[in-house]
Amino acid sequence: MKLLGESILIDPDEVKEARESGLLVAGDVIDIWRQGTVVHVGPGRRSEYSGERIPVDVAVGDRVIHHHSSGTPVELGEDKYLLLAPRDVLAVVDPE
């Protein structure tokens, strides 16, 4: 797969949330932040003035935080990923 522009492909963490009842709920849509690991990054967008590439602020291997409703689910074979735009990434966890 070749990502274009500023696209970011992440391997999302499995979502498990504990409720007051003590039950674990997987995949429930609630207002939380989610995490994943960047597996591929597009080359960045081009500057409208100079035409030079403006790189994306994340790199392959970065652990990122994003809002639960952001991104587009993508399936490649048996693997499930999430395709994000840079505006969807809220933070990099423990950046170097």
C-alpha positions as CSV (number, residue, x, y, z in Angstrom):
1,M,0.0,0.0,0.0
2,K,1.2,3.5,-0.8
3,L,-0.3,6.3,1.2
4,L,-0.7,9.7,-0.4
5,G,-0.3,13.2,1.0
6,E,-0.6,13.4,4.8
7,S,-2.4,10.1,5.4
8,I,-1.4,8.1,8.5
9,L,-2.1,4.4,8.9
10,I,-2.2,3.1,12.5
11,D,-2.7,-0.3,14.1
12,P,-5.3,0.6,16.7
13,D,-5.2,-0.9,20.2
14,E,-8.1,-3.2,21.1
15,V,-10.7,-1.2,23.1
16,K,-11.7,-2.6,26.5
17,E,-13.5,-0.4,28.9
18,A,-14.5,-1.2,32.5
19,R,-18.0,-0.1,33.5
20,E,-19.3,0.5,37.0
21,S,-20.8,-3.0,37.0
22,G,-17.3,-4.4,36.5
23,L,-18.1,-5.8,33.0
24,L,-15.6,-5.2,30.2
25,V,-17.2,-3.8,27.0
26,A,-15.3,-4.1,23.8
27,G,-16.0,-1.7,20.9
28,D,-18.6,0.3,22.7
29,V,-18.9,3.9,21.3
30,I,-18.2,6.1,24.3
31,D,-16.4,9.4,24.5
32,I,-12.8,8.3,25.2
33,W,-9.4,8.8,23.6
34,R,-7.9,5.8,21.9
35,Q,-4.4,4.8,21.0
36,G,-2.6,3.0,18.3
37,T,0.8,2.5,16.6
38,V,1.8,4.2,13.4
39,V,2.6,1.6,10.7
40,H,2.8,3.8,7.6
41,V,2.9,7.5,6.9
42,G,2.3,9.3,3.6
43,P,5.0,11.7,2.2
44,G,3.3,14.8,3.4
45,R,1.4,17.6,1.6
46,R,3.0,20.0,-0.9
47,S,3.3,23.6,-0.1
48,E,1.0,25.7,-2.3
49,Y,3.7,28.3,-2.6
50,S,7.0,26.4,-3.1
51,G,5.8,22.9,-4.1
52,E,8.1,21.4,-1.5
53,R,6.9,18.5,0.7
54,I,5.8,19.4,4.2
55,P,6.4,16.2,6.3
56,V,3.9,14.7,8.7
57,D,4.6,15.2,12.4
58,V,4.5,11.4,13.2
59,A,6.8,8.5,12.2
60,V,6.4,4.8,11.8
61,G,6.5,3.2,15.3
62,D,5.1,6.2,17.1
63,R,2.3,5.5,19.6
64,V,-0.4,8.1,19.1
65,I,-3.6,9.2,20.8
66,H,-6.7,10.0,18.7
67,H,-10.4,10.6,19.4
68,H,-12.6,7.5,19.3
69,S,-14.6,8.8,16.3
70,S,-11.7,9.8,14.1
71,G,-10.4,8.0,11.1
72,T,-11.5,5.5,8.5
73,P,-11.4,1.7,9.2
74,V,-9.3,-0.2,6.6
75,E,-9.0,-3.9,6.2
76,L,-5.9,-5.4,4.5
77,G,-6.4,-9.1,4.4
78,E,-7.0,-10.3,8.0
79,D,-5.5,-7.1,9.5
80,K,-7.6,-4.1,10.6
81,Y,-6.1,-0.6,10.5
82,L,-7.3,3.0,10.9
83,L,-6.5,5.6,8.3
84,L,-6.1,9.1,9.9
85,A,-5.4,12.6,8.8
86,P,-2.9,14.7,10.8
87,R,-5.7,16.7,12.4
88,D,-7.0,13.4,13.9
89,V,-3.8,12.7,15.8
90,L,-4.0,14.5,19.2
91,A,-0.7,13.5,20.7
92,V,2.3,11.2,20.4
93,V,2.9,9.1,23.5
94,D,6.5,9.4,24.8
95,P,8.0,11.0,21.7
96,E,11.8,10.8,21.4
